[in-house]
Amino acid sequence: MVSPPILCGAGRRLRRVGSADLRLHSGYAPSWLVGRMICLAGSIFAVMVDEYGPRKVLARLSDPMFFQALSNVLGFDWDSSGSTTVTCHAVKQALMGADLGIRAAGGKGRYSHMAPTEIDGIGEAFHFSPEERARLRYSSRMAAKVDNSAVQDGYQLYHHMIFISRDGDWTVVQQGMNPDYKAARRYHWLSTDLRSFAEEPHQGIIGERVHERVLDMTADGSREARKISVELVREGVHRLKRLIAEAAGRQRLLTEWLPESMAEAKAEAKAEDEAEA
């Protein structure tokens, strides 16, 4: 089987940089393995922060290839959906037990909905202003909303985690599932390279399958579609319903827009052609 591409970029067209499998697997990682992953993650991140600083550590977490390698190094040495969920959990727990200037909020399933509350807790620990905490909550919510709604690829998000530095920088690592294909897809964001939540926001995307029909409203080529969509929403739902009903009811002919004399001339010409035939 040929592995699908890992796509990386920053506010531009994503490019292929490697390959990995990301199958959707159920079940839980054994507790003994998770414990060892947490312990090892603490040591690795202590060295990384000391060597590179929090900002560059977040940049590495936003790289799908690095993240996949990190999962393997920590002991989760098979590529599956658990590469994301288990690795994020291990890193989150490791960061909670150390003063490295980076913390994490969110997680898998119901824990993803705890992200806003946990962000406030991180903001309190890092002495962020109320405005800064609101900005981080907004960034977390928008990243999830975009990958659930603006990127319509058939993958429903079930995991969301945001890593936040003491300087207010952040990285989002979130994952969606497609039970029909038994596949997962992971999305990476990085605040320092983010120019827009609506256009080319991803730092990288990795998935098990490549789909031919995907509606990506964040793509640069979807700019006009986004503009028209916003205009339709602003005009109100009633007008939109009327336009849809008209389109479904009948297809209007070009002759309806022509002067009556031209329409009559066309009808006569058609009758003559039929007579000669």
C-alpha positions as a Markdown table, in Angstrom:
| # | Residue | x | y | z |
|---|---|---|---|---|
| 1 | Met | 0.0 | 0.0 | 0.0 |
| 2 | Val | 1.3 | 3.5 | -0.9 |
| 3 | Ser | 1.1 | 5.8 | 2.1 |
| 4 | Pro | -0.7 | 9.1 | 1.6 |
| 5 | Pro | 1.2 | 12.3 | 1.7 |
| 6 | Ile | 1.9 | 14.5 | 4.7 |
| 7 | Leu | 1.2 | 18.0 | 3.5 |
| 8 | Cys | 3.0 | 21.0 | 5.1 |
| 9 | Gly | 2.8 | 24.7 | 4.5 |
| 10 | Ala | 2.1 | 28.1 | 6.1 |
| 11 | Gly | -0.4 | 30.4 | 4.5 |
| 12 | Arg | 0.4 | 29.0 | 1.1 |
| 13 | Arg | -0.2 | 25.9 | -1.0 |
| 14 | Leu | 0.7 | 22.8 | 1.0 |
| 15 | Arg | 3.6 | 20.7 | -0.3 |
| 16 | Arg | 4.4 | 17.1 | 0.2 |
| 17 | Val | 7.2 | 16.5 | 2.7 |
| 18 | Gly | 6.8 | 12.8 | 3.7 |
| 19 | Ser | 4.3 | 9.9 | 4.2 |
| 20 | Ala | 2.7 | 8.0 | 7.0 |
| 21 | Asp | -0.3 | 5.9 | 7.7 |
| 22 | Leu | -3.1 | 7.1 | 9.9 |
| 23 | Arg | -5.8 | 4.4 | 10.3 |
| 24 | Leu | -8.7 | 4.8 | 12.6 |
| 25 | His | -8.3 | 2.3 | 15.5 |
| 26 | Ser | -10.5 | 1.9 | 18.5 |
| 27 | Gly | -9.5 | 0.9 | 22.0 |
| 28 | Tyr | -7.0 | 2.2 | 24.6 |
| 29 | Ala | -3.3 | 2.2 | 24.9 |
| 30 | Pro | -2.1 | 0.2 | 27.9 |
| 31 | Ser | -1.5 | 2.2 | 31.1 |
| 32 | Trp | 2.1 | 1.0 | 31.4 |
| 33 | Leu | 2.9 | 2.4 | 28.0 |
| 34 | Val | 1.2 | 5.7 | 28.6 |
| 35 | Gly | 3.1 | 6.1 | 31.9 |
| 36 | Arg | 6.4 | 5.6 | 30.2 |
| 37 | Met | 5.4 | 8.0 | 27.4 |
| 38 | Ile | 4.6 | 10.7 | 29.9 |
| 39 | Cys | 7.9 | 10.2 | 31.7 |
| 40 | Leu | 10.0 | 10.2 | 28.5 |
| 41 | Ala | 8.0 | 13.2 | 27.1 |
| 42 | Gly | 8.9 | 15.2 | 30.2 |
| 43 | Ser | 12.6 | 14.6 | 29.6 |
| 44 | Ile | 12.5 | 15.3 | 25.9 |
| 45 | Phe | 10.6 | 18.5 | 26.2 |
| 46 | Ala | 12.8 | 19.8 | 29.0 |
| 47 | Val | 15.8 | 19.4 | 26.7 |
| 48 | Met | 14.0 | 20.9 | 23.7 |
| 49 | Val | 12.8 | 24.0 | 25.6 |
| 50 | Asp | 16.3 | 24.5 | 27.1 |
| 51 | Glu | 17.9 | 24.2 | 23.6 |
| 52 | Tyr | 15.3 | 26.0 | 21.4 |
| 53 | Gly | 12.9 | 27.9 | 23.6 |
| 54 | Pro | 9.1 | 27.5 | 23.7 |
| 55 | Arg | 8.3 | 29.2 | 20.4 |
| 56 | Lys | 10.5 | 26.8 | 18.4 |
| 57 | Val | 9.1 | 23.8 | 20.3 |
| 58 | Leu | 5.6 | 24.9 | 19.3 |
| 59 | Ala | 6.8 | 25.2 | 15.7 |
| 60 | Arg | 8.0 | 21.6 | 15.8 |
| 61 | Leu | 4.7 | 20.3 | 17.2 |
| 62 | Ser | 2.9 | 22.0 | 14.2 |
| 63 | Asp | 5.0 | 19.9 | 11.8 |
| 64 | Pro | 3.2 | 16.6 | 11.0 |
| 65 | Met | 6.4 | 14.8 | 10.3 |
| 66 | Phe | 8.0 | 15.8 | 13.6 |
| 67 | Phe | 4.8 | 15.0 | 15.5 |
| 68 | Gln | 4.7 | 11.5 | 13.9 |
| 69 | Ala | 8.3 | 10.9 | 14.7 |
| 70 | Leu | 7.8 | 12.1 | 18.3 |
| 71 | Ser | 4.9 | 9.6 | 18.7 |
| 72 | Asn | 7.2 | 6.8 | 17.6 |
| 73 | Val | 10.1 | 7.9 | 19.8 |
| 74 | Leu | 7.8 | 8.1 | 22.9 |
| 75 | Gly | 6.9 | 4.4 | 22.3 |
| 76 | Phe | 3.7 | 4.6 | 20.3 |
| 77 | Asp | 5.5 | 2.8 | 17.5 |
| 78 | Trp | 2.6 | 2.0 | 15.1 |
| 79 | Asp | 1.0 | 4.7 | 12.9 |
| 80 | Ser | -2.7 | 5.0 | 13.7 |
| 81 | Ser | -5.3 | 7.5 | 15.0 |
| 82 | Gly | -3.8 | 6.9 | 18.4 |
| 83 | Ser | -0.6 | 8.5 | 17.3 |
| 84 | Thr | -2.5 | 11.8 | 17.8 |
| 85 | Thr | -4.6 | 11.2 | 20.8 |
| 86 | Val | -2.2 | 9.2 | 23.0 |
| 87 | Thr | 0.8 | 11.3 | 22.1 |
| 88 | Cys | -1.1 | 14.6 | 22.9 |
| 89 | His | -2.3 | 13.2 | 26.2 |
| 90 | Ala | 1.2 | 12.1 | 27.2 |
| 91 | Val | 2.7 | 15.5 | 26.2 |
| 92 | Lys | -0.1 | 17.4 | 28.0 |
| 93 | Gln | 0.5 | 15.4 | 31.3 |
| 94 | Ala | 4.3 | 15.9 | 31.0 |
| 95 | Leu | 3.9 | 19.6 | 30.6 |
| 96 | Met | 1.6 | 19.9 | 33.5 |
| 97 | Gly | 4.2 | 18.4 | 35.8 |
| 98 | Ala | 7.0 | 20.7 | 34.7 |
| 99 | Asp | 7.7 | 24.4 | 34.5 |
| 100 | Leu | 8.7 | 24.7 | 30.9 |
| 101 | Gly | 6.7 | 27.7 | 29.8 |
| 102 | Ile | 4.3 | 25.5 | 27.7 |
| 103 | Arg | 0.9 | 24.1 | 28.7 |
| 104 | Ala | -1.8 | 22.3 | 26.9 |
| 105 | Ala | -5.6 | 22.4 | 26.9 |
| 106 | Gly | -8.2 | 20.0 | 25.5 |
| 107 | Gly | -8.0 | 16.4 | 24.5 |
| 108 | Lys | -10.1 | 13.6 | 23.0 |
| 109 | Gly | -13.9 | 13.5 | 23.1 |
| 110 | Arg | -15.5 | 15.3 | 26.1 |
| 111 | Tyr | -12.0 | 16.6 | 27.1 |
| 112 | Ser | -12.0 | 18.7 | 23.9 |
| 113 | His | -14.9 | 20.6 | 25.2 |
| 114 | Met | -13.0 | 21.5 | 28.4 |
| 115 | Ala | -10.4 | 23.5 | 26.3 |
| 116 | Pro | -12.0 | 27.0 | 27.1 |
| 117 | Thr | -11.9 | 26.3 | 30.9 |
| 118 | Glu | -8.4 | 24.9 | 30.7 |
| 119 | Ile | -7.3 | 27.9 | 28.6 |
| 120 | Asp | -8.5 | 30.2 | 31.4 |
| 121 | Gly | -6.5 | 28.1 | 33.9 |
| 122 | Ile | -3.4 | 28.4 | 31.7 |
| 123 | Gly | -3.9 | 32.1 | 31.4 |
| 124 | Glu | -4.1 | 32.5 | 35.1 |
| 125 | Ala | -0.9 | 30.5 | 35.6 |
| 126 | Phe | 0.9 | 32.5 | 32.9 |
| 127 | His | -0.6 | 35.8 | 34.1 |
| 128 | Phe | -2.4 | 36.6 | 30.9 |
| 129 | Ser | -4.8 | 39.5 | 30.7 |
| 130 | Pro | -8.5 | 38.9 | 30.2 |
| 131 | Glu | -8.2 | 40.1 | 26.6 |
| 132 | Glu | -5.3 | 37.6 | 26.0 |
| 133 | Arg | -7.3 | 34.7 | 27.4 |
| 134 | Ala | -10.3 | 35.7 | 25.2 |
| 135 | Arg | -8.0 | 35.7 | 22.2 |
| 136 | Leu | -6.7 | 32.3 | 23.0 |
| 137 | Arg | -10.3 | 30.9 | 23.5 |
| 138 | Tyr | -11.3 | 32.5 | 20.2 |
| 139 | Ser | -8.3 | 30.9 | 18.4 |
| 140 | Ser | -9.1 | 27.5 | 19.8 |
| 141 | Arg | -12.8 | 27.7 | 18.9 |
| 142 | Met | -12.1 | 29.1 | 15.3 |
| 143 | Ala | -9.5 | 26.4 | 14.5 |
| 144 | Ala | -12.0 | 23.7 | 15.5 |
| 145 | Lys | -14.9 | 25.4 | 13.6 |
| 146 | Val | -12.8 | 25.8 | 10.4 |
| 147 | Asp | -11.7 | 22.2 | 10.3 |
| 148 | Asn | -15.2 | 20.9 | 11.1 |
| 149 | Ser | -17.2 | 23.2 | 8.7 |
| 150 | Ala | -15.0 | 25.1 | 6.3 |
| 151 | Val | -13.0 | 22.0 | 5.4 |
| 152 | Gln | -15.7 | 19.6 | 4.3 |
| 153 | Asp | -13.7 | 16.4 | 3.8 |
| 154 | Gly | -15.9 | 14.0 | 5.6 |
| 155 | Tyr | -13.9 | 13.9 | 8.9 |
| 156 | Gln | -15.7 | 14.9 | 12.1 |
| 157 | Leu | -13.5 | 16.3 | 14.8 |
| 158 | Tyr | -13.3 | 14.3 | 18.0 |
| 159 | His | -9.9 | 15.5 | 19.3 |
| 160 | His | -8.7 | 19.0 | 19.8 |
| 161 | Met | -5.7 | 20.2 | 21.8 |
| 162 | Ile | -4.1 | 23.6 | 21.9 |
| 163 | Phe | -0.5 | 24.1 | 23.2 |
| 164 | Ile | 0.1 | 27.5 | 24.6 |
| 165 | Ser | 3.5 | 29.2 | 25.5 |
| 166 | Arg | 4.1 | 31.7 | 28.2 |
| 167 | Asp | 4.5 | 34.3 | 25.4 |
| 168 | Gly | 1.0 | 33.7 | 24.2 |
| 169 | Asp | 2.0 | 31.7 | 21.1 |
| 170 | Trp | 0.0 | 28.6 | 20.3 |
| 171 | Thr | -0.2 | 25.4 | 18.3 |
| 172 | Val | -3.4 | 23.4 | 17.6 |
| 173 | Val | -3.2 | 19.7 | 16.9 |
| 174 | Gln | -6.7 | 18.2 | 16.2 |
| 175 | Gln | -8.0 | 15.2 | 14.5 |
| 176 | Gly | -11.2 | 14.1 | 12.7 |
| 177 | Met | -12.5 | 10.6 | 12.0 |
| 178 | Asn | -14.4 | 9.1 | 9.0 |
| 179 | Pro | -15.9 | 5.8 | 10.3 |
| 180 | Asp | -17.0 | 4.8 | 6.8 |
| 181 | Tyr | -13.4 | 4.6 | 5.6 |
| 182 | Lys | -12.0 | 3.7 | 9.0 |
| 183 | Ala | -9.6 | 6.6 | 8.6 |
| 184 | Ala | -8.4 | 9.6 | 10.6 |
| 185 | Arg | -7.1 | 13.0 | 9.5 |
| 186 | Arg | -4.9 | 15.3 | 11.6 |
| 187 | Tyr | -4.7 | 19.1 | 11.2 |
| 188 | His | -1.9 | 21.3 | 12.5 |
| 189 | Trp | -2.0 | 25.1 | 13.1 |
| 190 | Leu | 0.7 | 27.5 | 14.3 |
| 191 | Ser | -0.1 | 31.0 | 15.5 |
| 192 | Thr | 3.2 | 32.6 | 14.5 |
| 193 | Asp | 2.6 | 31.6 | 10.8 |
| 194 | Leu | -1.1 | 32.2 | 10.8 |
| 195 | Arg | -2.3 | 35.1 | 8.6 |
| 196 | Ser | -6.0 | 34.3 | 8.4 |
| 197 | Phe | -8.3 | 31.8 | 9.9 |
| 198 | Ala | -10.3 | 31.7 | 6.7 |
| 199 | Glu | -7.6 | 31.3 | 4.0 |
| 200 | Glu | -4.8 | 28.7 | 3.9 |
| 201 | Pro | -4.5 | 28.5 | 7.7 |
| 202 | His | -3.0 | 25.1 | 8.1 |
| 203 | Gln | 0.6 | 24.4 | 8.9 |
| 204 | Gly | 0.1 | 20.8 | 7.9 |
| 205 | Ile | -2.4 | 18.0 | 7.3 |
| 206 | Ile | -1.9 | 14.3 | 7.5 |
| 207 | Gly | -4.4 | 11.5 | 6.6 |
| 208 | Glu | -4.8 | 7.9 | 5.8 |
| 209 | Arg | -6.7 | 8.4 | 2.6 |
| 210 | Val | -6.7 | 10.9 | -0.3 |
| 211 | His | -10.2 | 11.9 | -1.4 |
| 212 | Glu | -11.0 | 13.3 | -4.9 |
| 213 | Arg | -14.1 | 15.3 | -3.8 |
| 214 | Val | -13.4 | 17.7 | -1.0 |
| 215 | Leu | -14.9 | 21.1 | -0.5 |
| 216 | Asp | -12.1 | 23.2 | 1.0 |
| 217 | Met | -13.5 | 26.7 | 1.6 |
| 218 | Thr | -10.1 | 27.7 | 3.1 |
| 219 | Ala | -8.2 | 27.2 | -0.1 |
| 220 | Asp | -6.9 | 30.3 | -2.0 |
| 221 | Gly | -9.0 | 29.2 | -5.0 |
| 222 | Ser | -12.2 | 29.4 | -2.9 |
| 223 | Arg | -11.8 | 33.1 | -2.2 |
| 224 | Glu | -14.8 | 34.1 | -4.4 |
| 225 | Ala | -16.9 | 31.3 | -3.1 |
| 226 | Arg | -16.3 | 32.5 | 0.5 |
| 227 | Lys | -17.2 | 36.0 | -0.6 |
| 228 | Ile | -20.4 | 35.0 | -2.3 |
| 229 | Ser | -21.4 | 32.8 | 0.7 |
| 230 | Val | -21.0 | 35.7 | 3.1 |
| 231 | Glu | -23.1 | 37.9 | 0.8 |
| 232 | Leu | -25.9 | 35.3 | 0.6 |
| 233 | Val | -26.0 | 35.0 | 4.4 |
| 234 | Arg | -26.1 | 38.8 | 4.8 |
| 235 | Glu | -29.0 | 39.0 | 2.4 |
| 236 | Gly | -31.1 | 36.8 | 4.7 |
| 237 | Val | -32.3 | 33.3 | 4.7 |
| 238 | His | -35.7 | 34.1 | 3.1 |
| 239 | Arg | -34.2 | 35.5 | -0.1 |
| 240 | Leu | -31.8 | 32.5 | -0.3 |
| 241 | Lys | -34.7 | 30.1 | 0.1 |
| 242 | Arg | -36.6 | 31.9 | -2.7 |
| 243 | Leu | -33.6 | 31.7 | -5.0 |
| 244 | Ile | -33.2 | 28.0 | -4.4 |
| 245 | Ala | -36.9 | 27.3 | -4.9 |
| 246 | Glu | -36.8 | 29.2 | -8.2 |
| 247 | Ala | -33.8 | 27.3 | -9.4 |
| 248 | Ala | -35.3 | 24.0 | -8.5 |
| 249 | Gly | -38.7 | 24.9 | -10.0 |
| 250 | Arg | -37.7 | 25.6 | -13.5 |
| 251 | Gln | -34.8 | 26.6 | -15.7 |
| 252 | Arg | -35.4 | 30.0 | -17.4 |
| 253 | Leu | -34.9 | 30.3 | -21.1 |
| 254 | Leu | -32.8 | 32.9 | -22.8 |
| 255 | Thr | -35.8 | 34.0 | -24.9 |
| 256 | Glu | -37.4 | 35.4 | -21.8 |
| 257 | Trp | -34.8 | 38.1 | -21.7 |
| 258 | Leu | -35.1 | 39.0 | -25.4 |
| 259 | Pro | -37.4 | 41.6 | -26.9 |
| 260 | Glu | -40.7 | 40.2 | -28.0 |
| 261 | Ser | -40.0 | 40.8 | -31.7 |
| 262 | Met | -36.8 | 38.8 | -31.5 |
| 263 | Ala | -38.5 | 36.0 | -29.7 |
| 264 | Glu | -41.2 | 35.9 | -32.4 |
| 265 | Ala | -38.6 | 36.0 | -35.2 |
| 266 | Lys | -36.8 | 33.0 | -33.6 |
| 267 | Ala | -40.1 | 31.1 | -33.4 |
| 268 | Glu | -40.9 | 31.7 | -37.1 |
| 269 | Ala | -37.4 | 30.6 | -38.1 |
| 270 | Lys | -37.8 | 27.4 | -36.1 |
| 271 | Ala | -41.2 | 26.7 | -37.8 |
| 272 | Glu | -39.7 | 27.2 | -41.2 |
| 273 | Asp | -36.8 | 24.8 | -40.5 |
| 274 | Glu | -39.3 | 22.2 | -39.3 |
| 275 | Ala | -41.4 | 22.7 | -42.5 |
| 276 | Glu | -38.4 | 22.2 | -44.8 |
| 277 | Ala | -37.4 | 19.1 | -42.8 |
